[in-house]
Each structure stands twice: as structure tokens, then as C-alpha cells.
């Protein structure tokens, strides 16, 4: 997907070196339709430059900072020296992600999708998530719920979710906590078993969450949660411990939750 508009001053843009002259470098902007920028020789690199070709080559993909835009004269002034290595890597990754998302749009809506529909869907995702890639990633993690506020019809949302879940590699995090369960009553073993079943959620967990409960050593049990982000993982971990506590206390037992291993019981 290429933008039809213009970049703003201060933006980082990805481009390909098209022409090298004694006074600077012409760069075709990869993210914008029919847009070309100029890096003056003074903005190619810090310090005195004897030969511009010592710093760039034709066909090279670069990241530049927009110094100014004059739409009337169709001029975009760029700088290479104002972009540090961290910014360059981050921008290149962002650009590659958007290229992936552009392909996913084709998979979701077919090669015969009209420019009007493509533009409408893309703009809706951009308005909500800031990028197509983030929109697909959130759809892969949270399903249609992630698209509830996006101005798309149900069929379009379904197509995005199905494509996202088939193609997006979702990042996950893992967190672990421990719960000590004690029940002195005659049916204490059964009560603990029920508490562990409650901790596991009885199948009532979000699709994107994996939760397991395992025995460590009496009275300690380990709860492990795998989720798309730490906020969700921590919330599910605490909710699991709370369910176990409620179940064991209802049977006359006690429970305590902690994040580190309890070495006293080993």
C-alpha cells in the first residue's frame, strides 16, 4: 500500500536511492505514490564529504528524515544524517510489516478487490490502529472483538480475522504464580481437586489464553499462563488464584497466592 498524500515534516520515510549527483541524492519514497525527495550533500552524512558515493549507492534502501515539504513545487527535502541506527532499524521493520499487511489485505479480499473497497478498509484500520499491521495483529489476538469499533461490515471483519489468524505470528508472554491449598476436613483431597479445577477455568477462558495448573509439592501448586501481553497474563493469573481460593474456602480450607516458589515446603 502506498499513500497518495505527502509526508509531514519530521516524519521518517523509507526510500530507494534513485540518482546520485555532486550536490546530493535523489530518493524515491517507497511508502508514497510518485513522490521523490532530495538529500542535499550537507545532509548525507556528518562532517565534510568528498564524494557522495562513499556514503550511498544507487538502488540502496535508506531511511531519511523529512526536513520540509513544498507541495506547490513538488519538493521534499530529506536528511540521512539525522537518522540514527535505532531509528533506521525500527522504521525498516515497520515498513516491512506494512508490506506483509498489504499482502494480507490481498488474501483477505482477493486480487479482484476494487481500489475503493481496499482504500475504505485500509483507512478504517489505520484510523483505529495507526497501521494495517497492528490491525491484523490485534485481530489475530482478540478476534472480531478487536474490530468492534472499526467502521467495517461484518463480512469484512470476518475476512480480516480469518486471514490474520492464518498468517500473523502473534507474540506471547508467559507468567507463573503459585497457590498453596490446605483443607483439614475429611474430604479435603476432593476439595483441593475442585479448587484446582476452578483454577483452570473449567474451559471458560479467552481463546488467546493458555492456562495450566500443576503440582509442585504439598501444599503448593504452580499456575502458568501464556497470553498475548503481560496485562492480560497477569489478570488471568490472579483470576485463576482467586477462583482456587474461593473454592477451597467454601469447603472450609485456606489458600495463599505468591509469585515465587515457597521453599519452606520442600
C-alpha positions as CSV (number, residue, x, y, z in Angstrom):
1,X,0.0,0.0,0.0
2,X,1.3,3.4,-0.9
3,X,-0.1,6.7,0.4
4,X,-1.4,9.2,-2.1
5,X,-0.7,12.2,0.1
6,X,2.5,13.8,1.4
7,X,4.8,13.0,4.4
8,X,4.9,15.6,7.2
9,X,7.9,17.5,8.4
10,X,9.8,15.4,10.9
11,X,8.5,12.0,9.6
12,X,10.8,9.1,9.0
13,X,10.4,7.7,5.5
14,X,11.8,4.7,3.6
15,X,13.2,5.3,0.2
16,X,15.4,3.9,-2.6
17,X,18.4,5.8,-3.9
18,X,17.5,6.6,-7.5
19,X,20.1,9.1,-8.6
20,X,23.4,10.4,-7.1
21,X,24.7,13.9,-8.1
22,X,27.6,16.0,-6.9
23,X,25.2,18.2,-4.9
24,X,23.1,15.4,-3.3
25,X,21.0,12.3,-3.6
26,X,17.5,11.8,-5.1
27,X,15.4,9.2,-3.3
28,X,12.2,7.6,-4.5
29,X,9.8,7.2,-1.5
30,X,8.6,3.7,-1.1
31,X,5.6,4.5,1.0
32,X,4.2,7.3,-1.2
33,X,2.8,7.3,-4.7
34,X,5.0,9.2,-7.2
35,X,7.0,11.0,-4.5
36,X,10.7,11.8,-4.7
37,X,12.9,13.6,-2.3
38,X,16.3,15.2,-2.3
39,X,19.0,14.8,0.3
40,X,21.4,17.7,-0.1
41,X,25.1,16.8,0.2
42,X,25.2,18.6,3.6
43,X,22.5,16.2,4.9
44,X,24.1,12.9,3.6
45,X,26.5,12.4,6.5
46,X,28.1,14.4,9.3
47,X,31.3,16.1,8.6
48,X,33.0,17.0,5.3
49,X,32.0,14.9,2.3
50,X,34.5,14.4,-0.5
51,X,32.4,12.0,-2.6
52,X,28.7,11.3,-2.0
53,X,29.2,7.8,-3.5
54,X,31.3,6.9,-0.5
55,X,28.1,7.0,1.6
56,X,25.3,5.8,-0.6
57,X,24.8,3.8,-3.8
58,X,22.1,3.6,-6.5
59,X,19.3,1.1,-5.5
60,X,20.1,1.2,-1.8
61,X,17.2,1.3,0.6
62,X,17.6,4.0,3.1
63,X,15.6,5.7,5.9
64,X,15.5,9.5,5.8
65,X,14.0,12.3,7.9
66,X,11.7,14.8,6.3
67,X,13.1,18.3,6.7
68,X,10.5,20.1,4.7
69,X,7.7,19.7,2.1
70,X,6.7,22.1,-0.6
71,X,3.7,20.7,-2.4
72,X,3.5,23.6,-4.8
73,X,6.9,22.9,-6.2
74,X,6.6,19.2,-5.6
75,X,9.8,19.3,-3.4
76,X,10.6,17.1,-0.4
77,X,13.8,17.9,1.5
78,X,15.3,14.9,3.3
79,X,18.2,14.2,5.7
80,X,20.1,10.9,6.1
81,X,22.5,12.1,8.8
82,X,19.6,13.0,11.2
83,X,18.5,9.3,11.4
84,X,20.3,7.1,14.0
85,X,20.8,3.4,13.7
86,X,18.0,2.6,16.2
87,X,15.5,4.7,14.2
88,X,16.6,3.2,10.9
89,X,16.1,-0.4,12.1
90,X,12.7,0.4,13.7
91,X,11.5,2.2,10.6
92,X,12.6,-0.6,8.3
93,X,10.8,-3.1,10.4
94,X,7.7,-1.0,10.4
95,X,7.9,-0.7,6.6
96,X,8.4,-4.5,6.2
97,X,5.4,-5.1,8.5
98,X,3.2,-2.9,6.4
99,X,4.3,-4.8,3.3
100,X,3.2,-8.0,5.0
101,X,-0.1,-6.4,5.9
102,X,-0.6,-5.3,2.3
103,X,-0.3,-8.9,1.2
104,X,-2.7,-10.0,3.9
105,X,-5.2,-7.5,2.5
106,X,-5.0,-9.3,-0.8
107,X,-5.5,-12.6,0.8
108,X,-8.5,-11.4,2.8
109,X,-10.3,-9.7,0.0
110,X,-8.9,-11.3,-3.2
111,X,-6.9,-9.9,-6.0
112,X,-10.0,-8.5,-7.7
113,X,-10.8,-6.2,-4.8
114,X,-11.6,-2.7,-6.0
115,X,-9.5,0.2,-5.1
116,X,-12.5,1.8,-3.4
117,X,-13.0,-1.2,-1.1
118,X,-9.3,-1.6,-0.4
119,X,-9.0,2.1,0.4
120,X,-12.0,2.1,2.7
121,X,-10.9,-1.0,4.7
122,X,-7.3,0.3,4.9
123,X,-8.4,3.7,6.1
124,X,-10.7,2.2,8.7
125,X,-7.9,0.1,10.1
126,X,-5.4,3.0,10.0
127,X,-7.9,5.2,11.8
128,X,-8.3,2.7,14.7
129,X,-4.9,1.1,15.0
130,X,-2.4,3.5,13.3
131,X,-1.1,0.8,10.9
132,X,-2.5,-2.1,8.8
133,X,-0.1,-4.5,10.6
134,X,-1.3,-3.6,14.0
135,X,-4.9,-4.0,12.9
136,X,-4.2,-7.5,11.7
137,X,-2.2,-8.4,14.8
138,X,-4.9,-7.3,17.1
139,X,-7.5,-9.2,15.0
140,X,-5.3,-12.3,15.3
141,X,-5.1,-11.9,19.1
142,X,-8.6,-10.8,20.0
143,X,-10.8,-11.8,17.0
144,X,-13.8,-9.7,15.9
145,X,-13.8,-8.0,19.4
146,X,-10.7,-6.1,18.3
147,X,-12.6,-4.7,15.3
148,X,-15.8,-3.8,17.2
149,X,-15.2,0.0,16.9
150,X,-13.8,-0.2,13.3
151,X,-16.1,1.1,10.6
152,X,-16.4,-2.2,8.6
153,X,-19.2,-4.5,7.9
154,X,-19.4,-8.0,9.5
155,X,-18.2,-9.8,6.4
156,X,-15.1,-7.6,6.1
157,X,-14.3,-8.1,9.8
158,X,-14.6,-11.8,9.4
159,X,-12.3,-11.9,6.4
160,X,-9.7,-9.9,8.3
161,X,-9.9,-12.1,11.4
162,X,-9.7,-15.3,9.4
163,X,-6.7,-14.1,7.4
164,X,-5.0,-12.7,10.5
165,X,-5.2,-16.0,12.4
166,X,-3.8,-17.9,9.5
167,X,-0.9,-15.6,8.8
168,X,0.1,-13.4,11.8
169,X,2.7,-14.7,14.2
170,X,1.4,-13.4,17.5
171,X,3.8,-12.5,20.2
172,X,3.1,-14.2,23.6
173,X,4.3,-13.8,27.1
174,X,4.5,-16.3,29.9
175,X,3.9,-15.7,33.7
176,X,3.9,-18.0,36.6
177,X,2.4,-17.9,40.1
178,X,1.9,-20.3,43.0
179,X,-1.0,-21.1,45.2
180,X,-0.9,-23.1,48.5
181,X,-4.1,-25.0,49.2
182,X,-4.9,-26.6,52.5
183,X,-8.1,-28.3,53.7
184,X,-8.2,-30.2,57.0
185,X,-11.6,-31.7,56.5
186,X,-12.1,-35.4,55.8
187,X,-12.9,-34.7,52.2
188,X,-10.0,-32.3,51.9
189,X,-8.5,-34.1,48.9
190,X,-11.7,-33.7,46.9
191,X,-12.0,-30.1,47.9
192,X,-8.5,-29.4,46.7
193,X,-9.2,-31.2,43.4
194,X,-12.3,-29.0,42.9
195,X,-10.2,-25.9,43.7
196,X,-7.7,-26.9,41.1
197,X,-10.4,-27.4,38.5
198,X,-11.8,-24.0,39.3
199,X,-8.3,-22.5,38.9
200,X,-8.1,-24.0,35.4
201,X,-11.2,-22.0,34.5
202,X,-13.3,-25.0,33.6
203,X,-12.9,-24.2,29.8
204,X,-14.2,-20.6,30.3
205,X,-11.0,-18.8,29.2
206,X,-10.4,-16.4,26.3
207,X,-9.3,-18.2,23.1
208,X,-5.9,-16.5,23.1
209,X,-5.0,-17.6,26.7
210,X,-3.4,-20.9,27.7
211,X,-3.5,-21.7,31.4
212,X,-2.2,-24.8,33.2
213,X,-2.1,-25.9,36.8
214,X,0.5,-28.4,38.1
215,X,1.5,-30.0,41.4
216,X,4.8,-28.8,42.9
217,X,4.8,-30.2,46.4
218,X,2.2,-30.2,49.1
219,X,0.5,-27.8,49.6
220,X,1.9,-25.9,46.6
221,X,0.6,-25.8,43.0
222,X,2.0,-23.9,40.0
223,X,-0.2,-21.8,37.7
224,X,1.3,-20.9,34.3
225,X,-0.3,-18.5,31.9
226,X,0.5,-17.8,28.3
227,X,-1.2,-14.7,26.8
228,X,-0.6,-12.0,24.2
229,X,0.6,-9.4,26.7
230,X,1.6,-9.0,30.3
231,X,-1.5,-7.1,31.3
232,X,-3.8,-10.0,30.2
233,X,-1.5,-12.6,31.5
234,X,-1.3,-11.1,35.0
235,X,-5.0,-10.6,35.1
236,X,-5.7,-14.3,34.2
237,X,-3.1,-15.5,36.7
238,X,-4.7,-13.6,39.6
239,X,-8.2,-14.6,38.5
240,X,-7.1,-18.2,38.5
241,X,-5.7,-17.9,42.0
242,X,-8.9,-16.2,43.1
243,X,-11.1,-19.0,41.8
244,X,-9.0,-21.6,43.6
245,X,-9.2,-19.5,46.9
246,X,-13.0,-19.1,46.6
247,X,-13.5,-22.8,46.0
248,X,-11.2,-24.1,48.8
249,X,-12.6,-21.5,51.3
250,X,-16.1,-22.6,50.5
251,X,-15.1,-26.1,51.6
252,X,-13.6,-24.8,54.9
253,X,-10.0,-24.7,53.6
254,X,-7.4,-21.9,53.1
255,X,-5.4,-20.6,50.2
256,X,-2.5,-18.3,49.8
257,X,-1.1,-16.9,46.5
258,X,2.5,-16.0,45.8
259,X,4.7,-15.3,42.7
260,X,7.9,-17.0,43.9
261,X,8.5,-20.7,44.9
262,X,7.8,-21.5,48.5
263,X,11.0,-23.3,49.5
264,X,9.7,-24.0,53.1
265,X,7.5,-26.8,51.9
266,X,10.3,-28.7,50.1
